[in-house]
Amino acid sequence: MTETRTEVIELDDGRSVRLTVAEPDRPVRGGLVVLHEARGVTDVVRGLAASLADEGWLAVAPHLYGAQNADEVADVDSELKRLSGDSVLADTDAAAVWLAERGVAADRTGVIGFDLGGAVAMVVASSRAVGAAVSVAGVGILAPLADGLPALVDVAGELTCPWLGIYGDDDAAIPVAEVEKLRDAAATAEVATDVVRFAGTDNRFDTDQQAGAEAWHRTLNWFDLHLR
């Protein structure tokens, strides 16, 4: 599996953003901004970035909680309270610029996120020019996950790129009824959207081999179809 590395870049506003990067060892087919879960850039997130690089994608994961934090945070609630729509968009913009500097055009750039990252992926896909987006177990559907972020149903109709949502029916934090409301809201967007639900699965697709394999293939197929 491809190894990851971490680097720090400076933004024009004086802030620093830390990026975890995985580069393929073959011609790059496009770029993916990987948006981490609520606990931060965990081993699972690094593994996802590495697996995407193995498939030929140049993967970059911005550390949304700030460059000074550890990769995996101890106090999730405190970090979530500090998030804002402006900050997560600035960090994902920085990751997109990093990809652009390496020759990846906007229409060949996608975003993918899990949990917190799934919510941020939809926020990005509703306000930035990217090629495609995937949200896995994206939280905050009816009520915002953090005060500075919108509820997903409020931005779903504004999607600017094809978006795929992947959810497990047994996820205690995300009722099926909310997922269906998100499906309906996303269907009003002027782009291709899809919501896939897995029966008998919670939000940890990496612990269910069959669901995880299907979710992975659907994700890769979505990006293959829309990032050309």
Residue pairs with C-beta under 8 A, 6 or more apart in sequence:
1 47
1 50
1 51
1 54
2 22
2 23
2 24
2 25
2 50
2 51
2 53
2 54
3 22
3 50
4 20
4 21
4 22
4 46
4 49
4 50
5 20
5 21
6 18
6 19
6 20
6 21
6 71
7 18
7 19
7 21
8 16
8 17
8 18
8 19
8 67
9 16
9 17
9 19
9 94
9 98
10 16
11 17
11 90
11 94
13 90
15 67
15 90
16 67
16 68
17 62
17 63
17 67
17 90
17 91
17 94
17 95
18 62
18 63
18 66
18 67
19 60
19 61
19 62
19 63
19 94
19 95
19 98
20 34
20 41
20 45
20 46
20 49
20 60
20 61
20 63
20 71
21 49
21 58
21 59
21 60
21 61
21 98
22 46
22 49
22 50
22 52
22 53
22 58
22 59
22 60
23 53
23 58
23 59
24 53
24 54
24 55
24 56
24 57
24 58
26 56
27 56
28 56
28 57
28 58
28 102
28 103
28 104
29 55
29 56
29 57
29 108
29 227
30 57
30 58
30 104
30 108
30 109
30 110
30 131
30 223
30 227
31 57
31 58
31 59
31 60
31 96
31 99
31 102
31 104
31 108
31 109
31 110
32 52
32 57
32 58
32 59
32 60
32 109
32 110
32 111
32 112
32 223
33 60
33 61
33 62
33 92
33 95
33 96
33 99
33 109
33 110
33 111
33 112
33 124
33 130
34 45
34 48
34 49
34 52
34 59
34 60
34 61
34 112
34 113
34 117
35 61
35 62
35 64
35 92
35 111
35 112
35 113
35 114
35 116
35 117
35 118
35 120
35 121
35 124
36 42
36 45
36 61
36 63
36 64
36 113
36 114
36 116
36 117
37 44
37 45
37 113
37 114
37 115
37 116
37 117
38 76
38 79
38 80
38 115
38 116
38 139
39 72
39 73
39 76
40 63
40 65
40 69
40 70
40 71
40 72
40 73
40 79
41 61
41 63
41 71
41 72
42 71
42 72
44 114
44 206
45 61
45 114
45 117
46 61
48 59
48 112
48 114
49 59
49 60
49 61
50 59
51 216
52 59
52 112
53 59
55 220
57 223
58 99
58 102
58 104
60 95
60 98
60 99
61 95
62 91
62 92
62 94
62 95
63 69
63 71
63 91
64 83
64 87
64 88
64 91
64 116
64 117
64 120
65 73
65 79
65 82
65 83
66 82
69 79
73 79
80 116
80 145
80 146
81 146
81 147
83 146
83 148
83 149
84 146
84 147
84 148
84 149
85 123
85 148
85 149
85 150
86 148
87 148
88 120
88 123
88 124
88 149
89 123
89 124
89 127
89 128
92 111
92 120
92 124
92 128
93 128
96 106
96 109
96 128
96 130
99 109
100 106
100 109
106 129
106 130
106 131
107 131
107 227
107 228
108 131
108 227
108 228
109 130
109 131
109 227
110 130
110 131
110 132
110 133
110 134
110 223
110 226
110 227
111 120
111 121
111 124
111 125
111 130
111 132
111 133
111 134
112 121
112 133
112 134
112 135
112 136
112 219
112 223
113 119
113 120
113 121
113 134
113 135
113 136
113 138
114 136
114 137
115 136
115 137
115 138
115 139
115 203
116 139
116 145
117 136
117 138
118 135
118 136
118 137
118 138
118 139
118 165
119 135
119 138
119 139
119 140
119 145
119 149
119 152
120 149
121 133
121 134
121 135
121 138
122 133
122 135
122 138
122 152
122 155
122 156
122 159
122 163
122 165
123 149
123 150
123 152
123 155
124 130
124 133
125 132
125 133
125 159
125 160
125 161
125 163
126 155
126 156
126 158
126 159
126 160
127 155
127 158
127 160
128 160
129 160
129 161
130 160
130 161
131 161
131 162
131 226
131 227
132 161
132 162
132 163
132 164
132 222
132 223
132 225
132 226
132 227
133 159
133 161
133 162
133 163
133 164
134 163
134 164
134 165
134 166
134 219
134 222
134 223
135 163
135 164
135 165
135 166
136 166
136 205
136 215
136 219
137 166
137 167
137 168
137 171
137 174
137 203
137 205
138 152
138 165
138 167
139 145
139 173
139 174
140 146
140 149
140 151
140 152
141 151
141 152
141 153
141 174
141 178
141 179
141 181
141 182
142 151
142 152
142 153
142 178
142 181
143 151
144 150
144 151
152 182
152 185
153 181
153 182
153 185
156 163
156 182
156 185
156 186
156 188
156 189
156 193
157 185
157 186
157 188
157 189
158 189
159 186
159 189
159 191
159 193
160 191
161 191
161 226
162 191
162 192
162 193
162 222
162 225
162 226
163 186
163 189
163 191
163 192
163 193
163 194
164 193
164 194
164 195
164 196
164 218
164 219
164 222
165 179
165 182
165 183
165 186
165 193
165 194
165 195
165 196
166 195
166 196
166 198
166 205
166 215
166 218
166 219
167 174
167 176
167 179
167 195
167 196
167 197
167 198
167 203
168 197
168 198
168 201
168 202
168 203
168 205
168 211
169 176
169 197
169 198
169 199
169 200
169 201
170 199
170 200
170 201
170 202
171 201
171 202
171 203
172 202
173 203
174 203
176 197
179 195
179 197
180 195
182 195
183 193
183 195
186 193
186 195
187 193
192 226
194 222
196 215
196 218
198 205
198 208
198 211
198 214
198 215
200 211
201 208
201 211
205 211
205 212
205 215
206 212
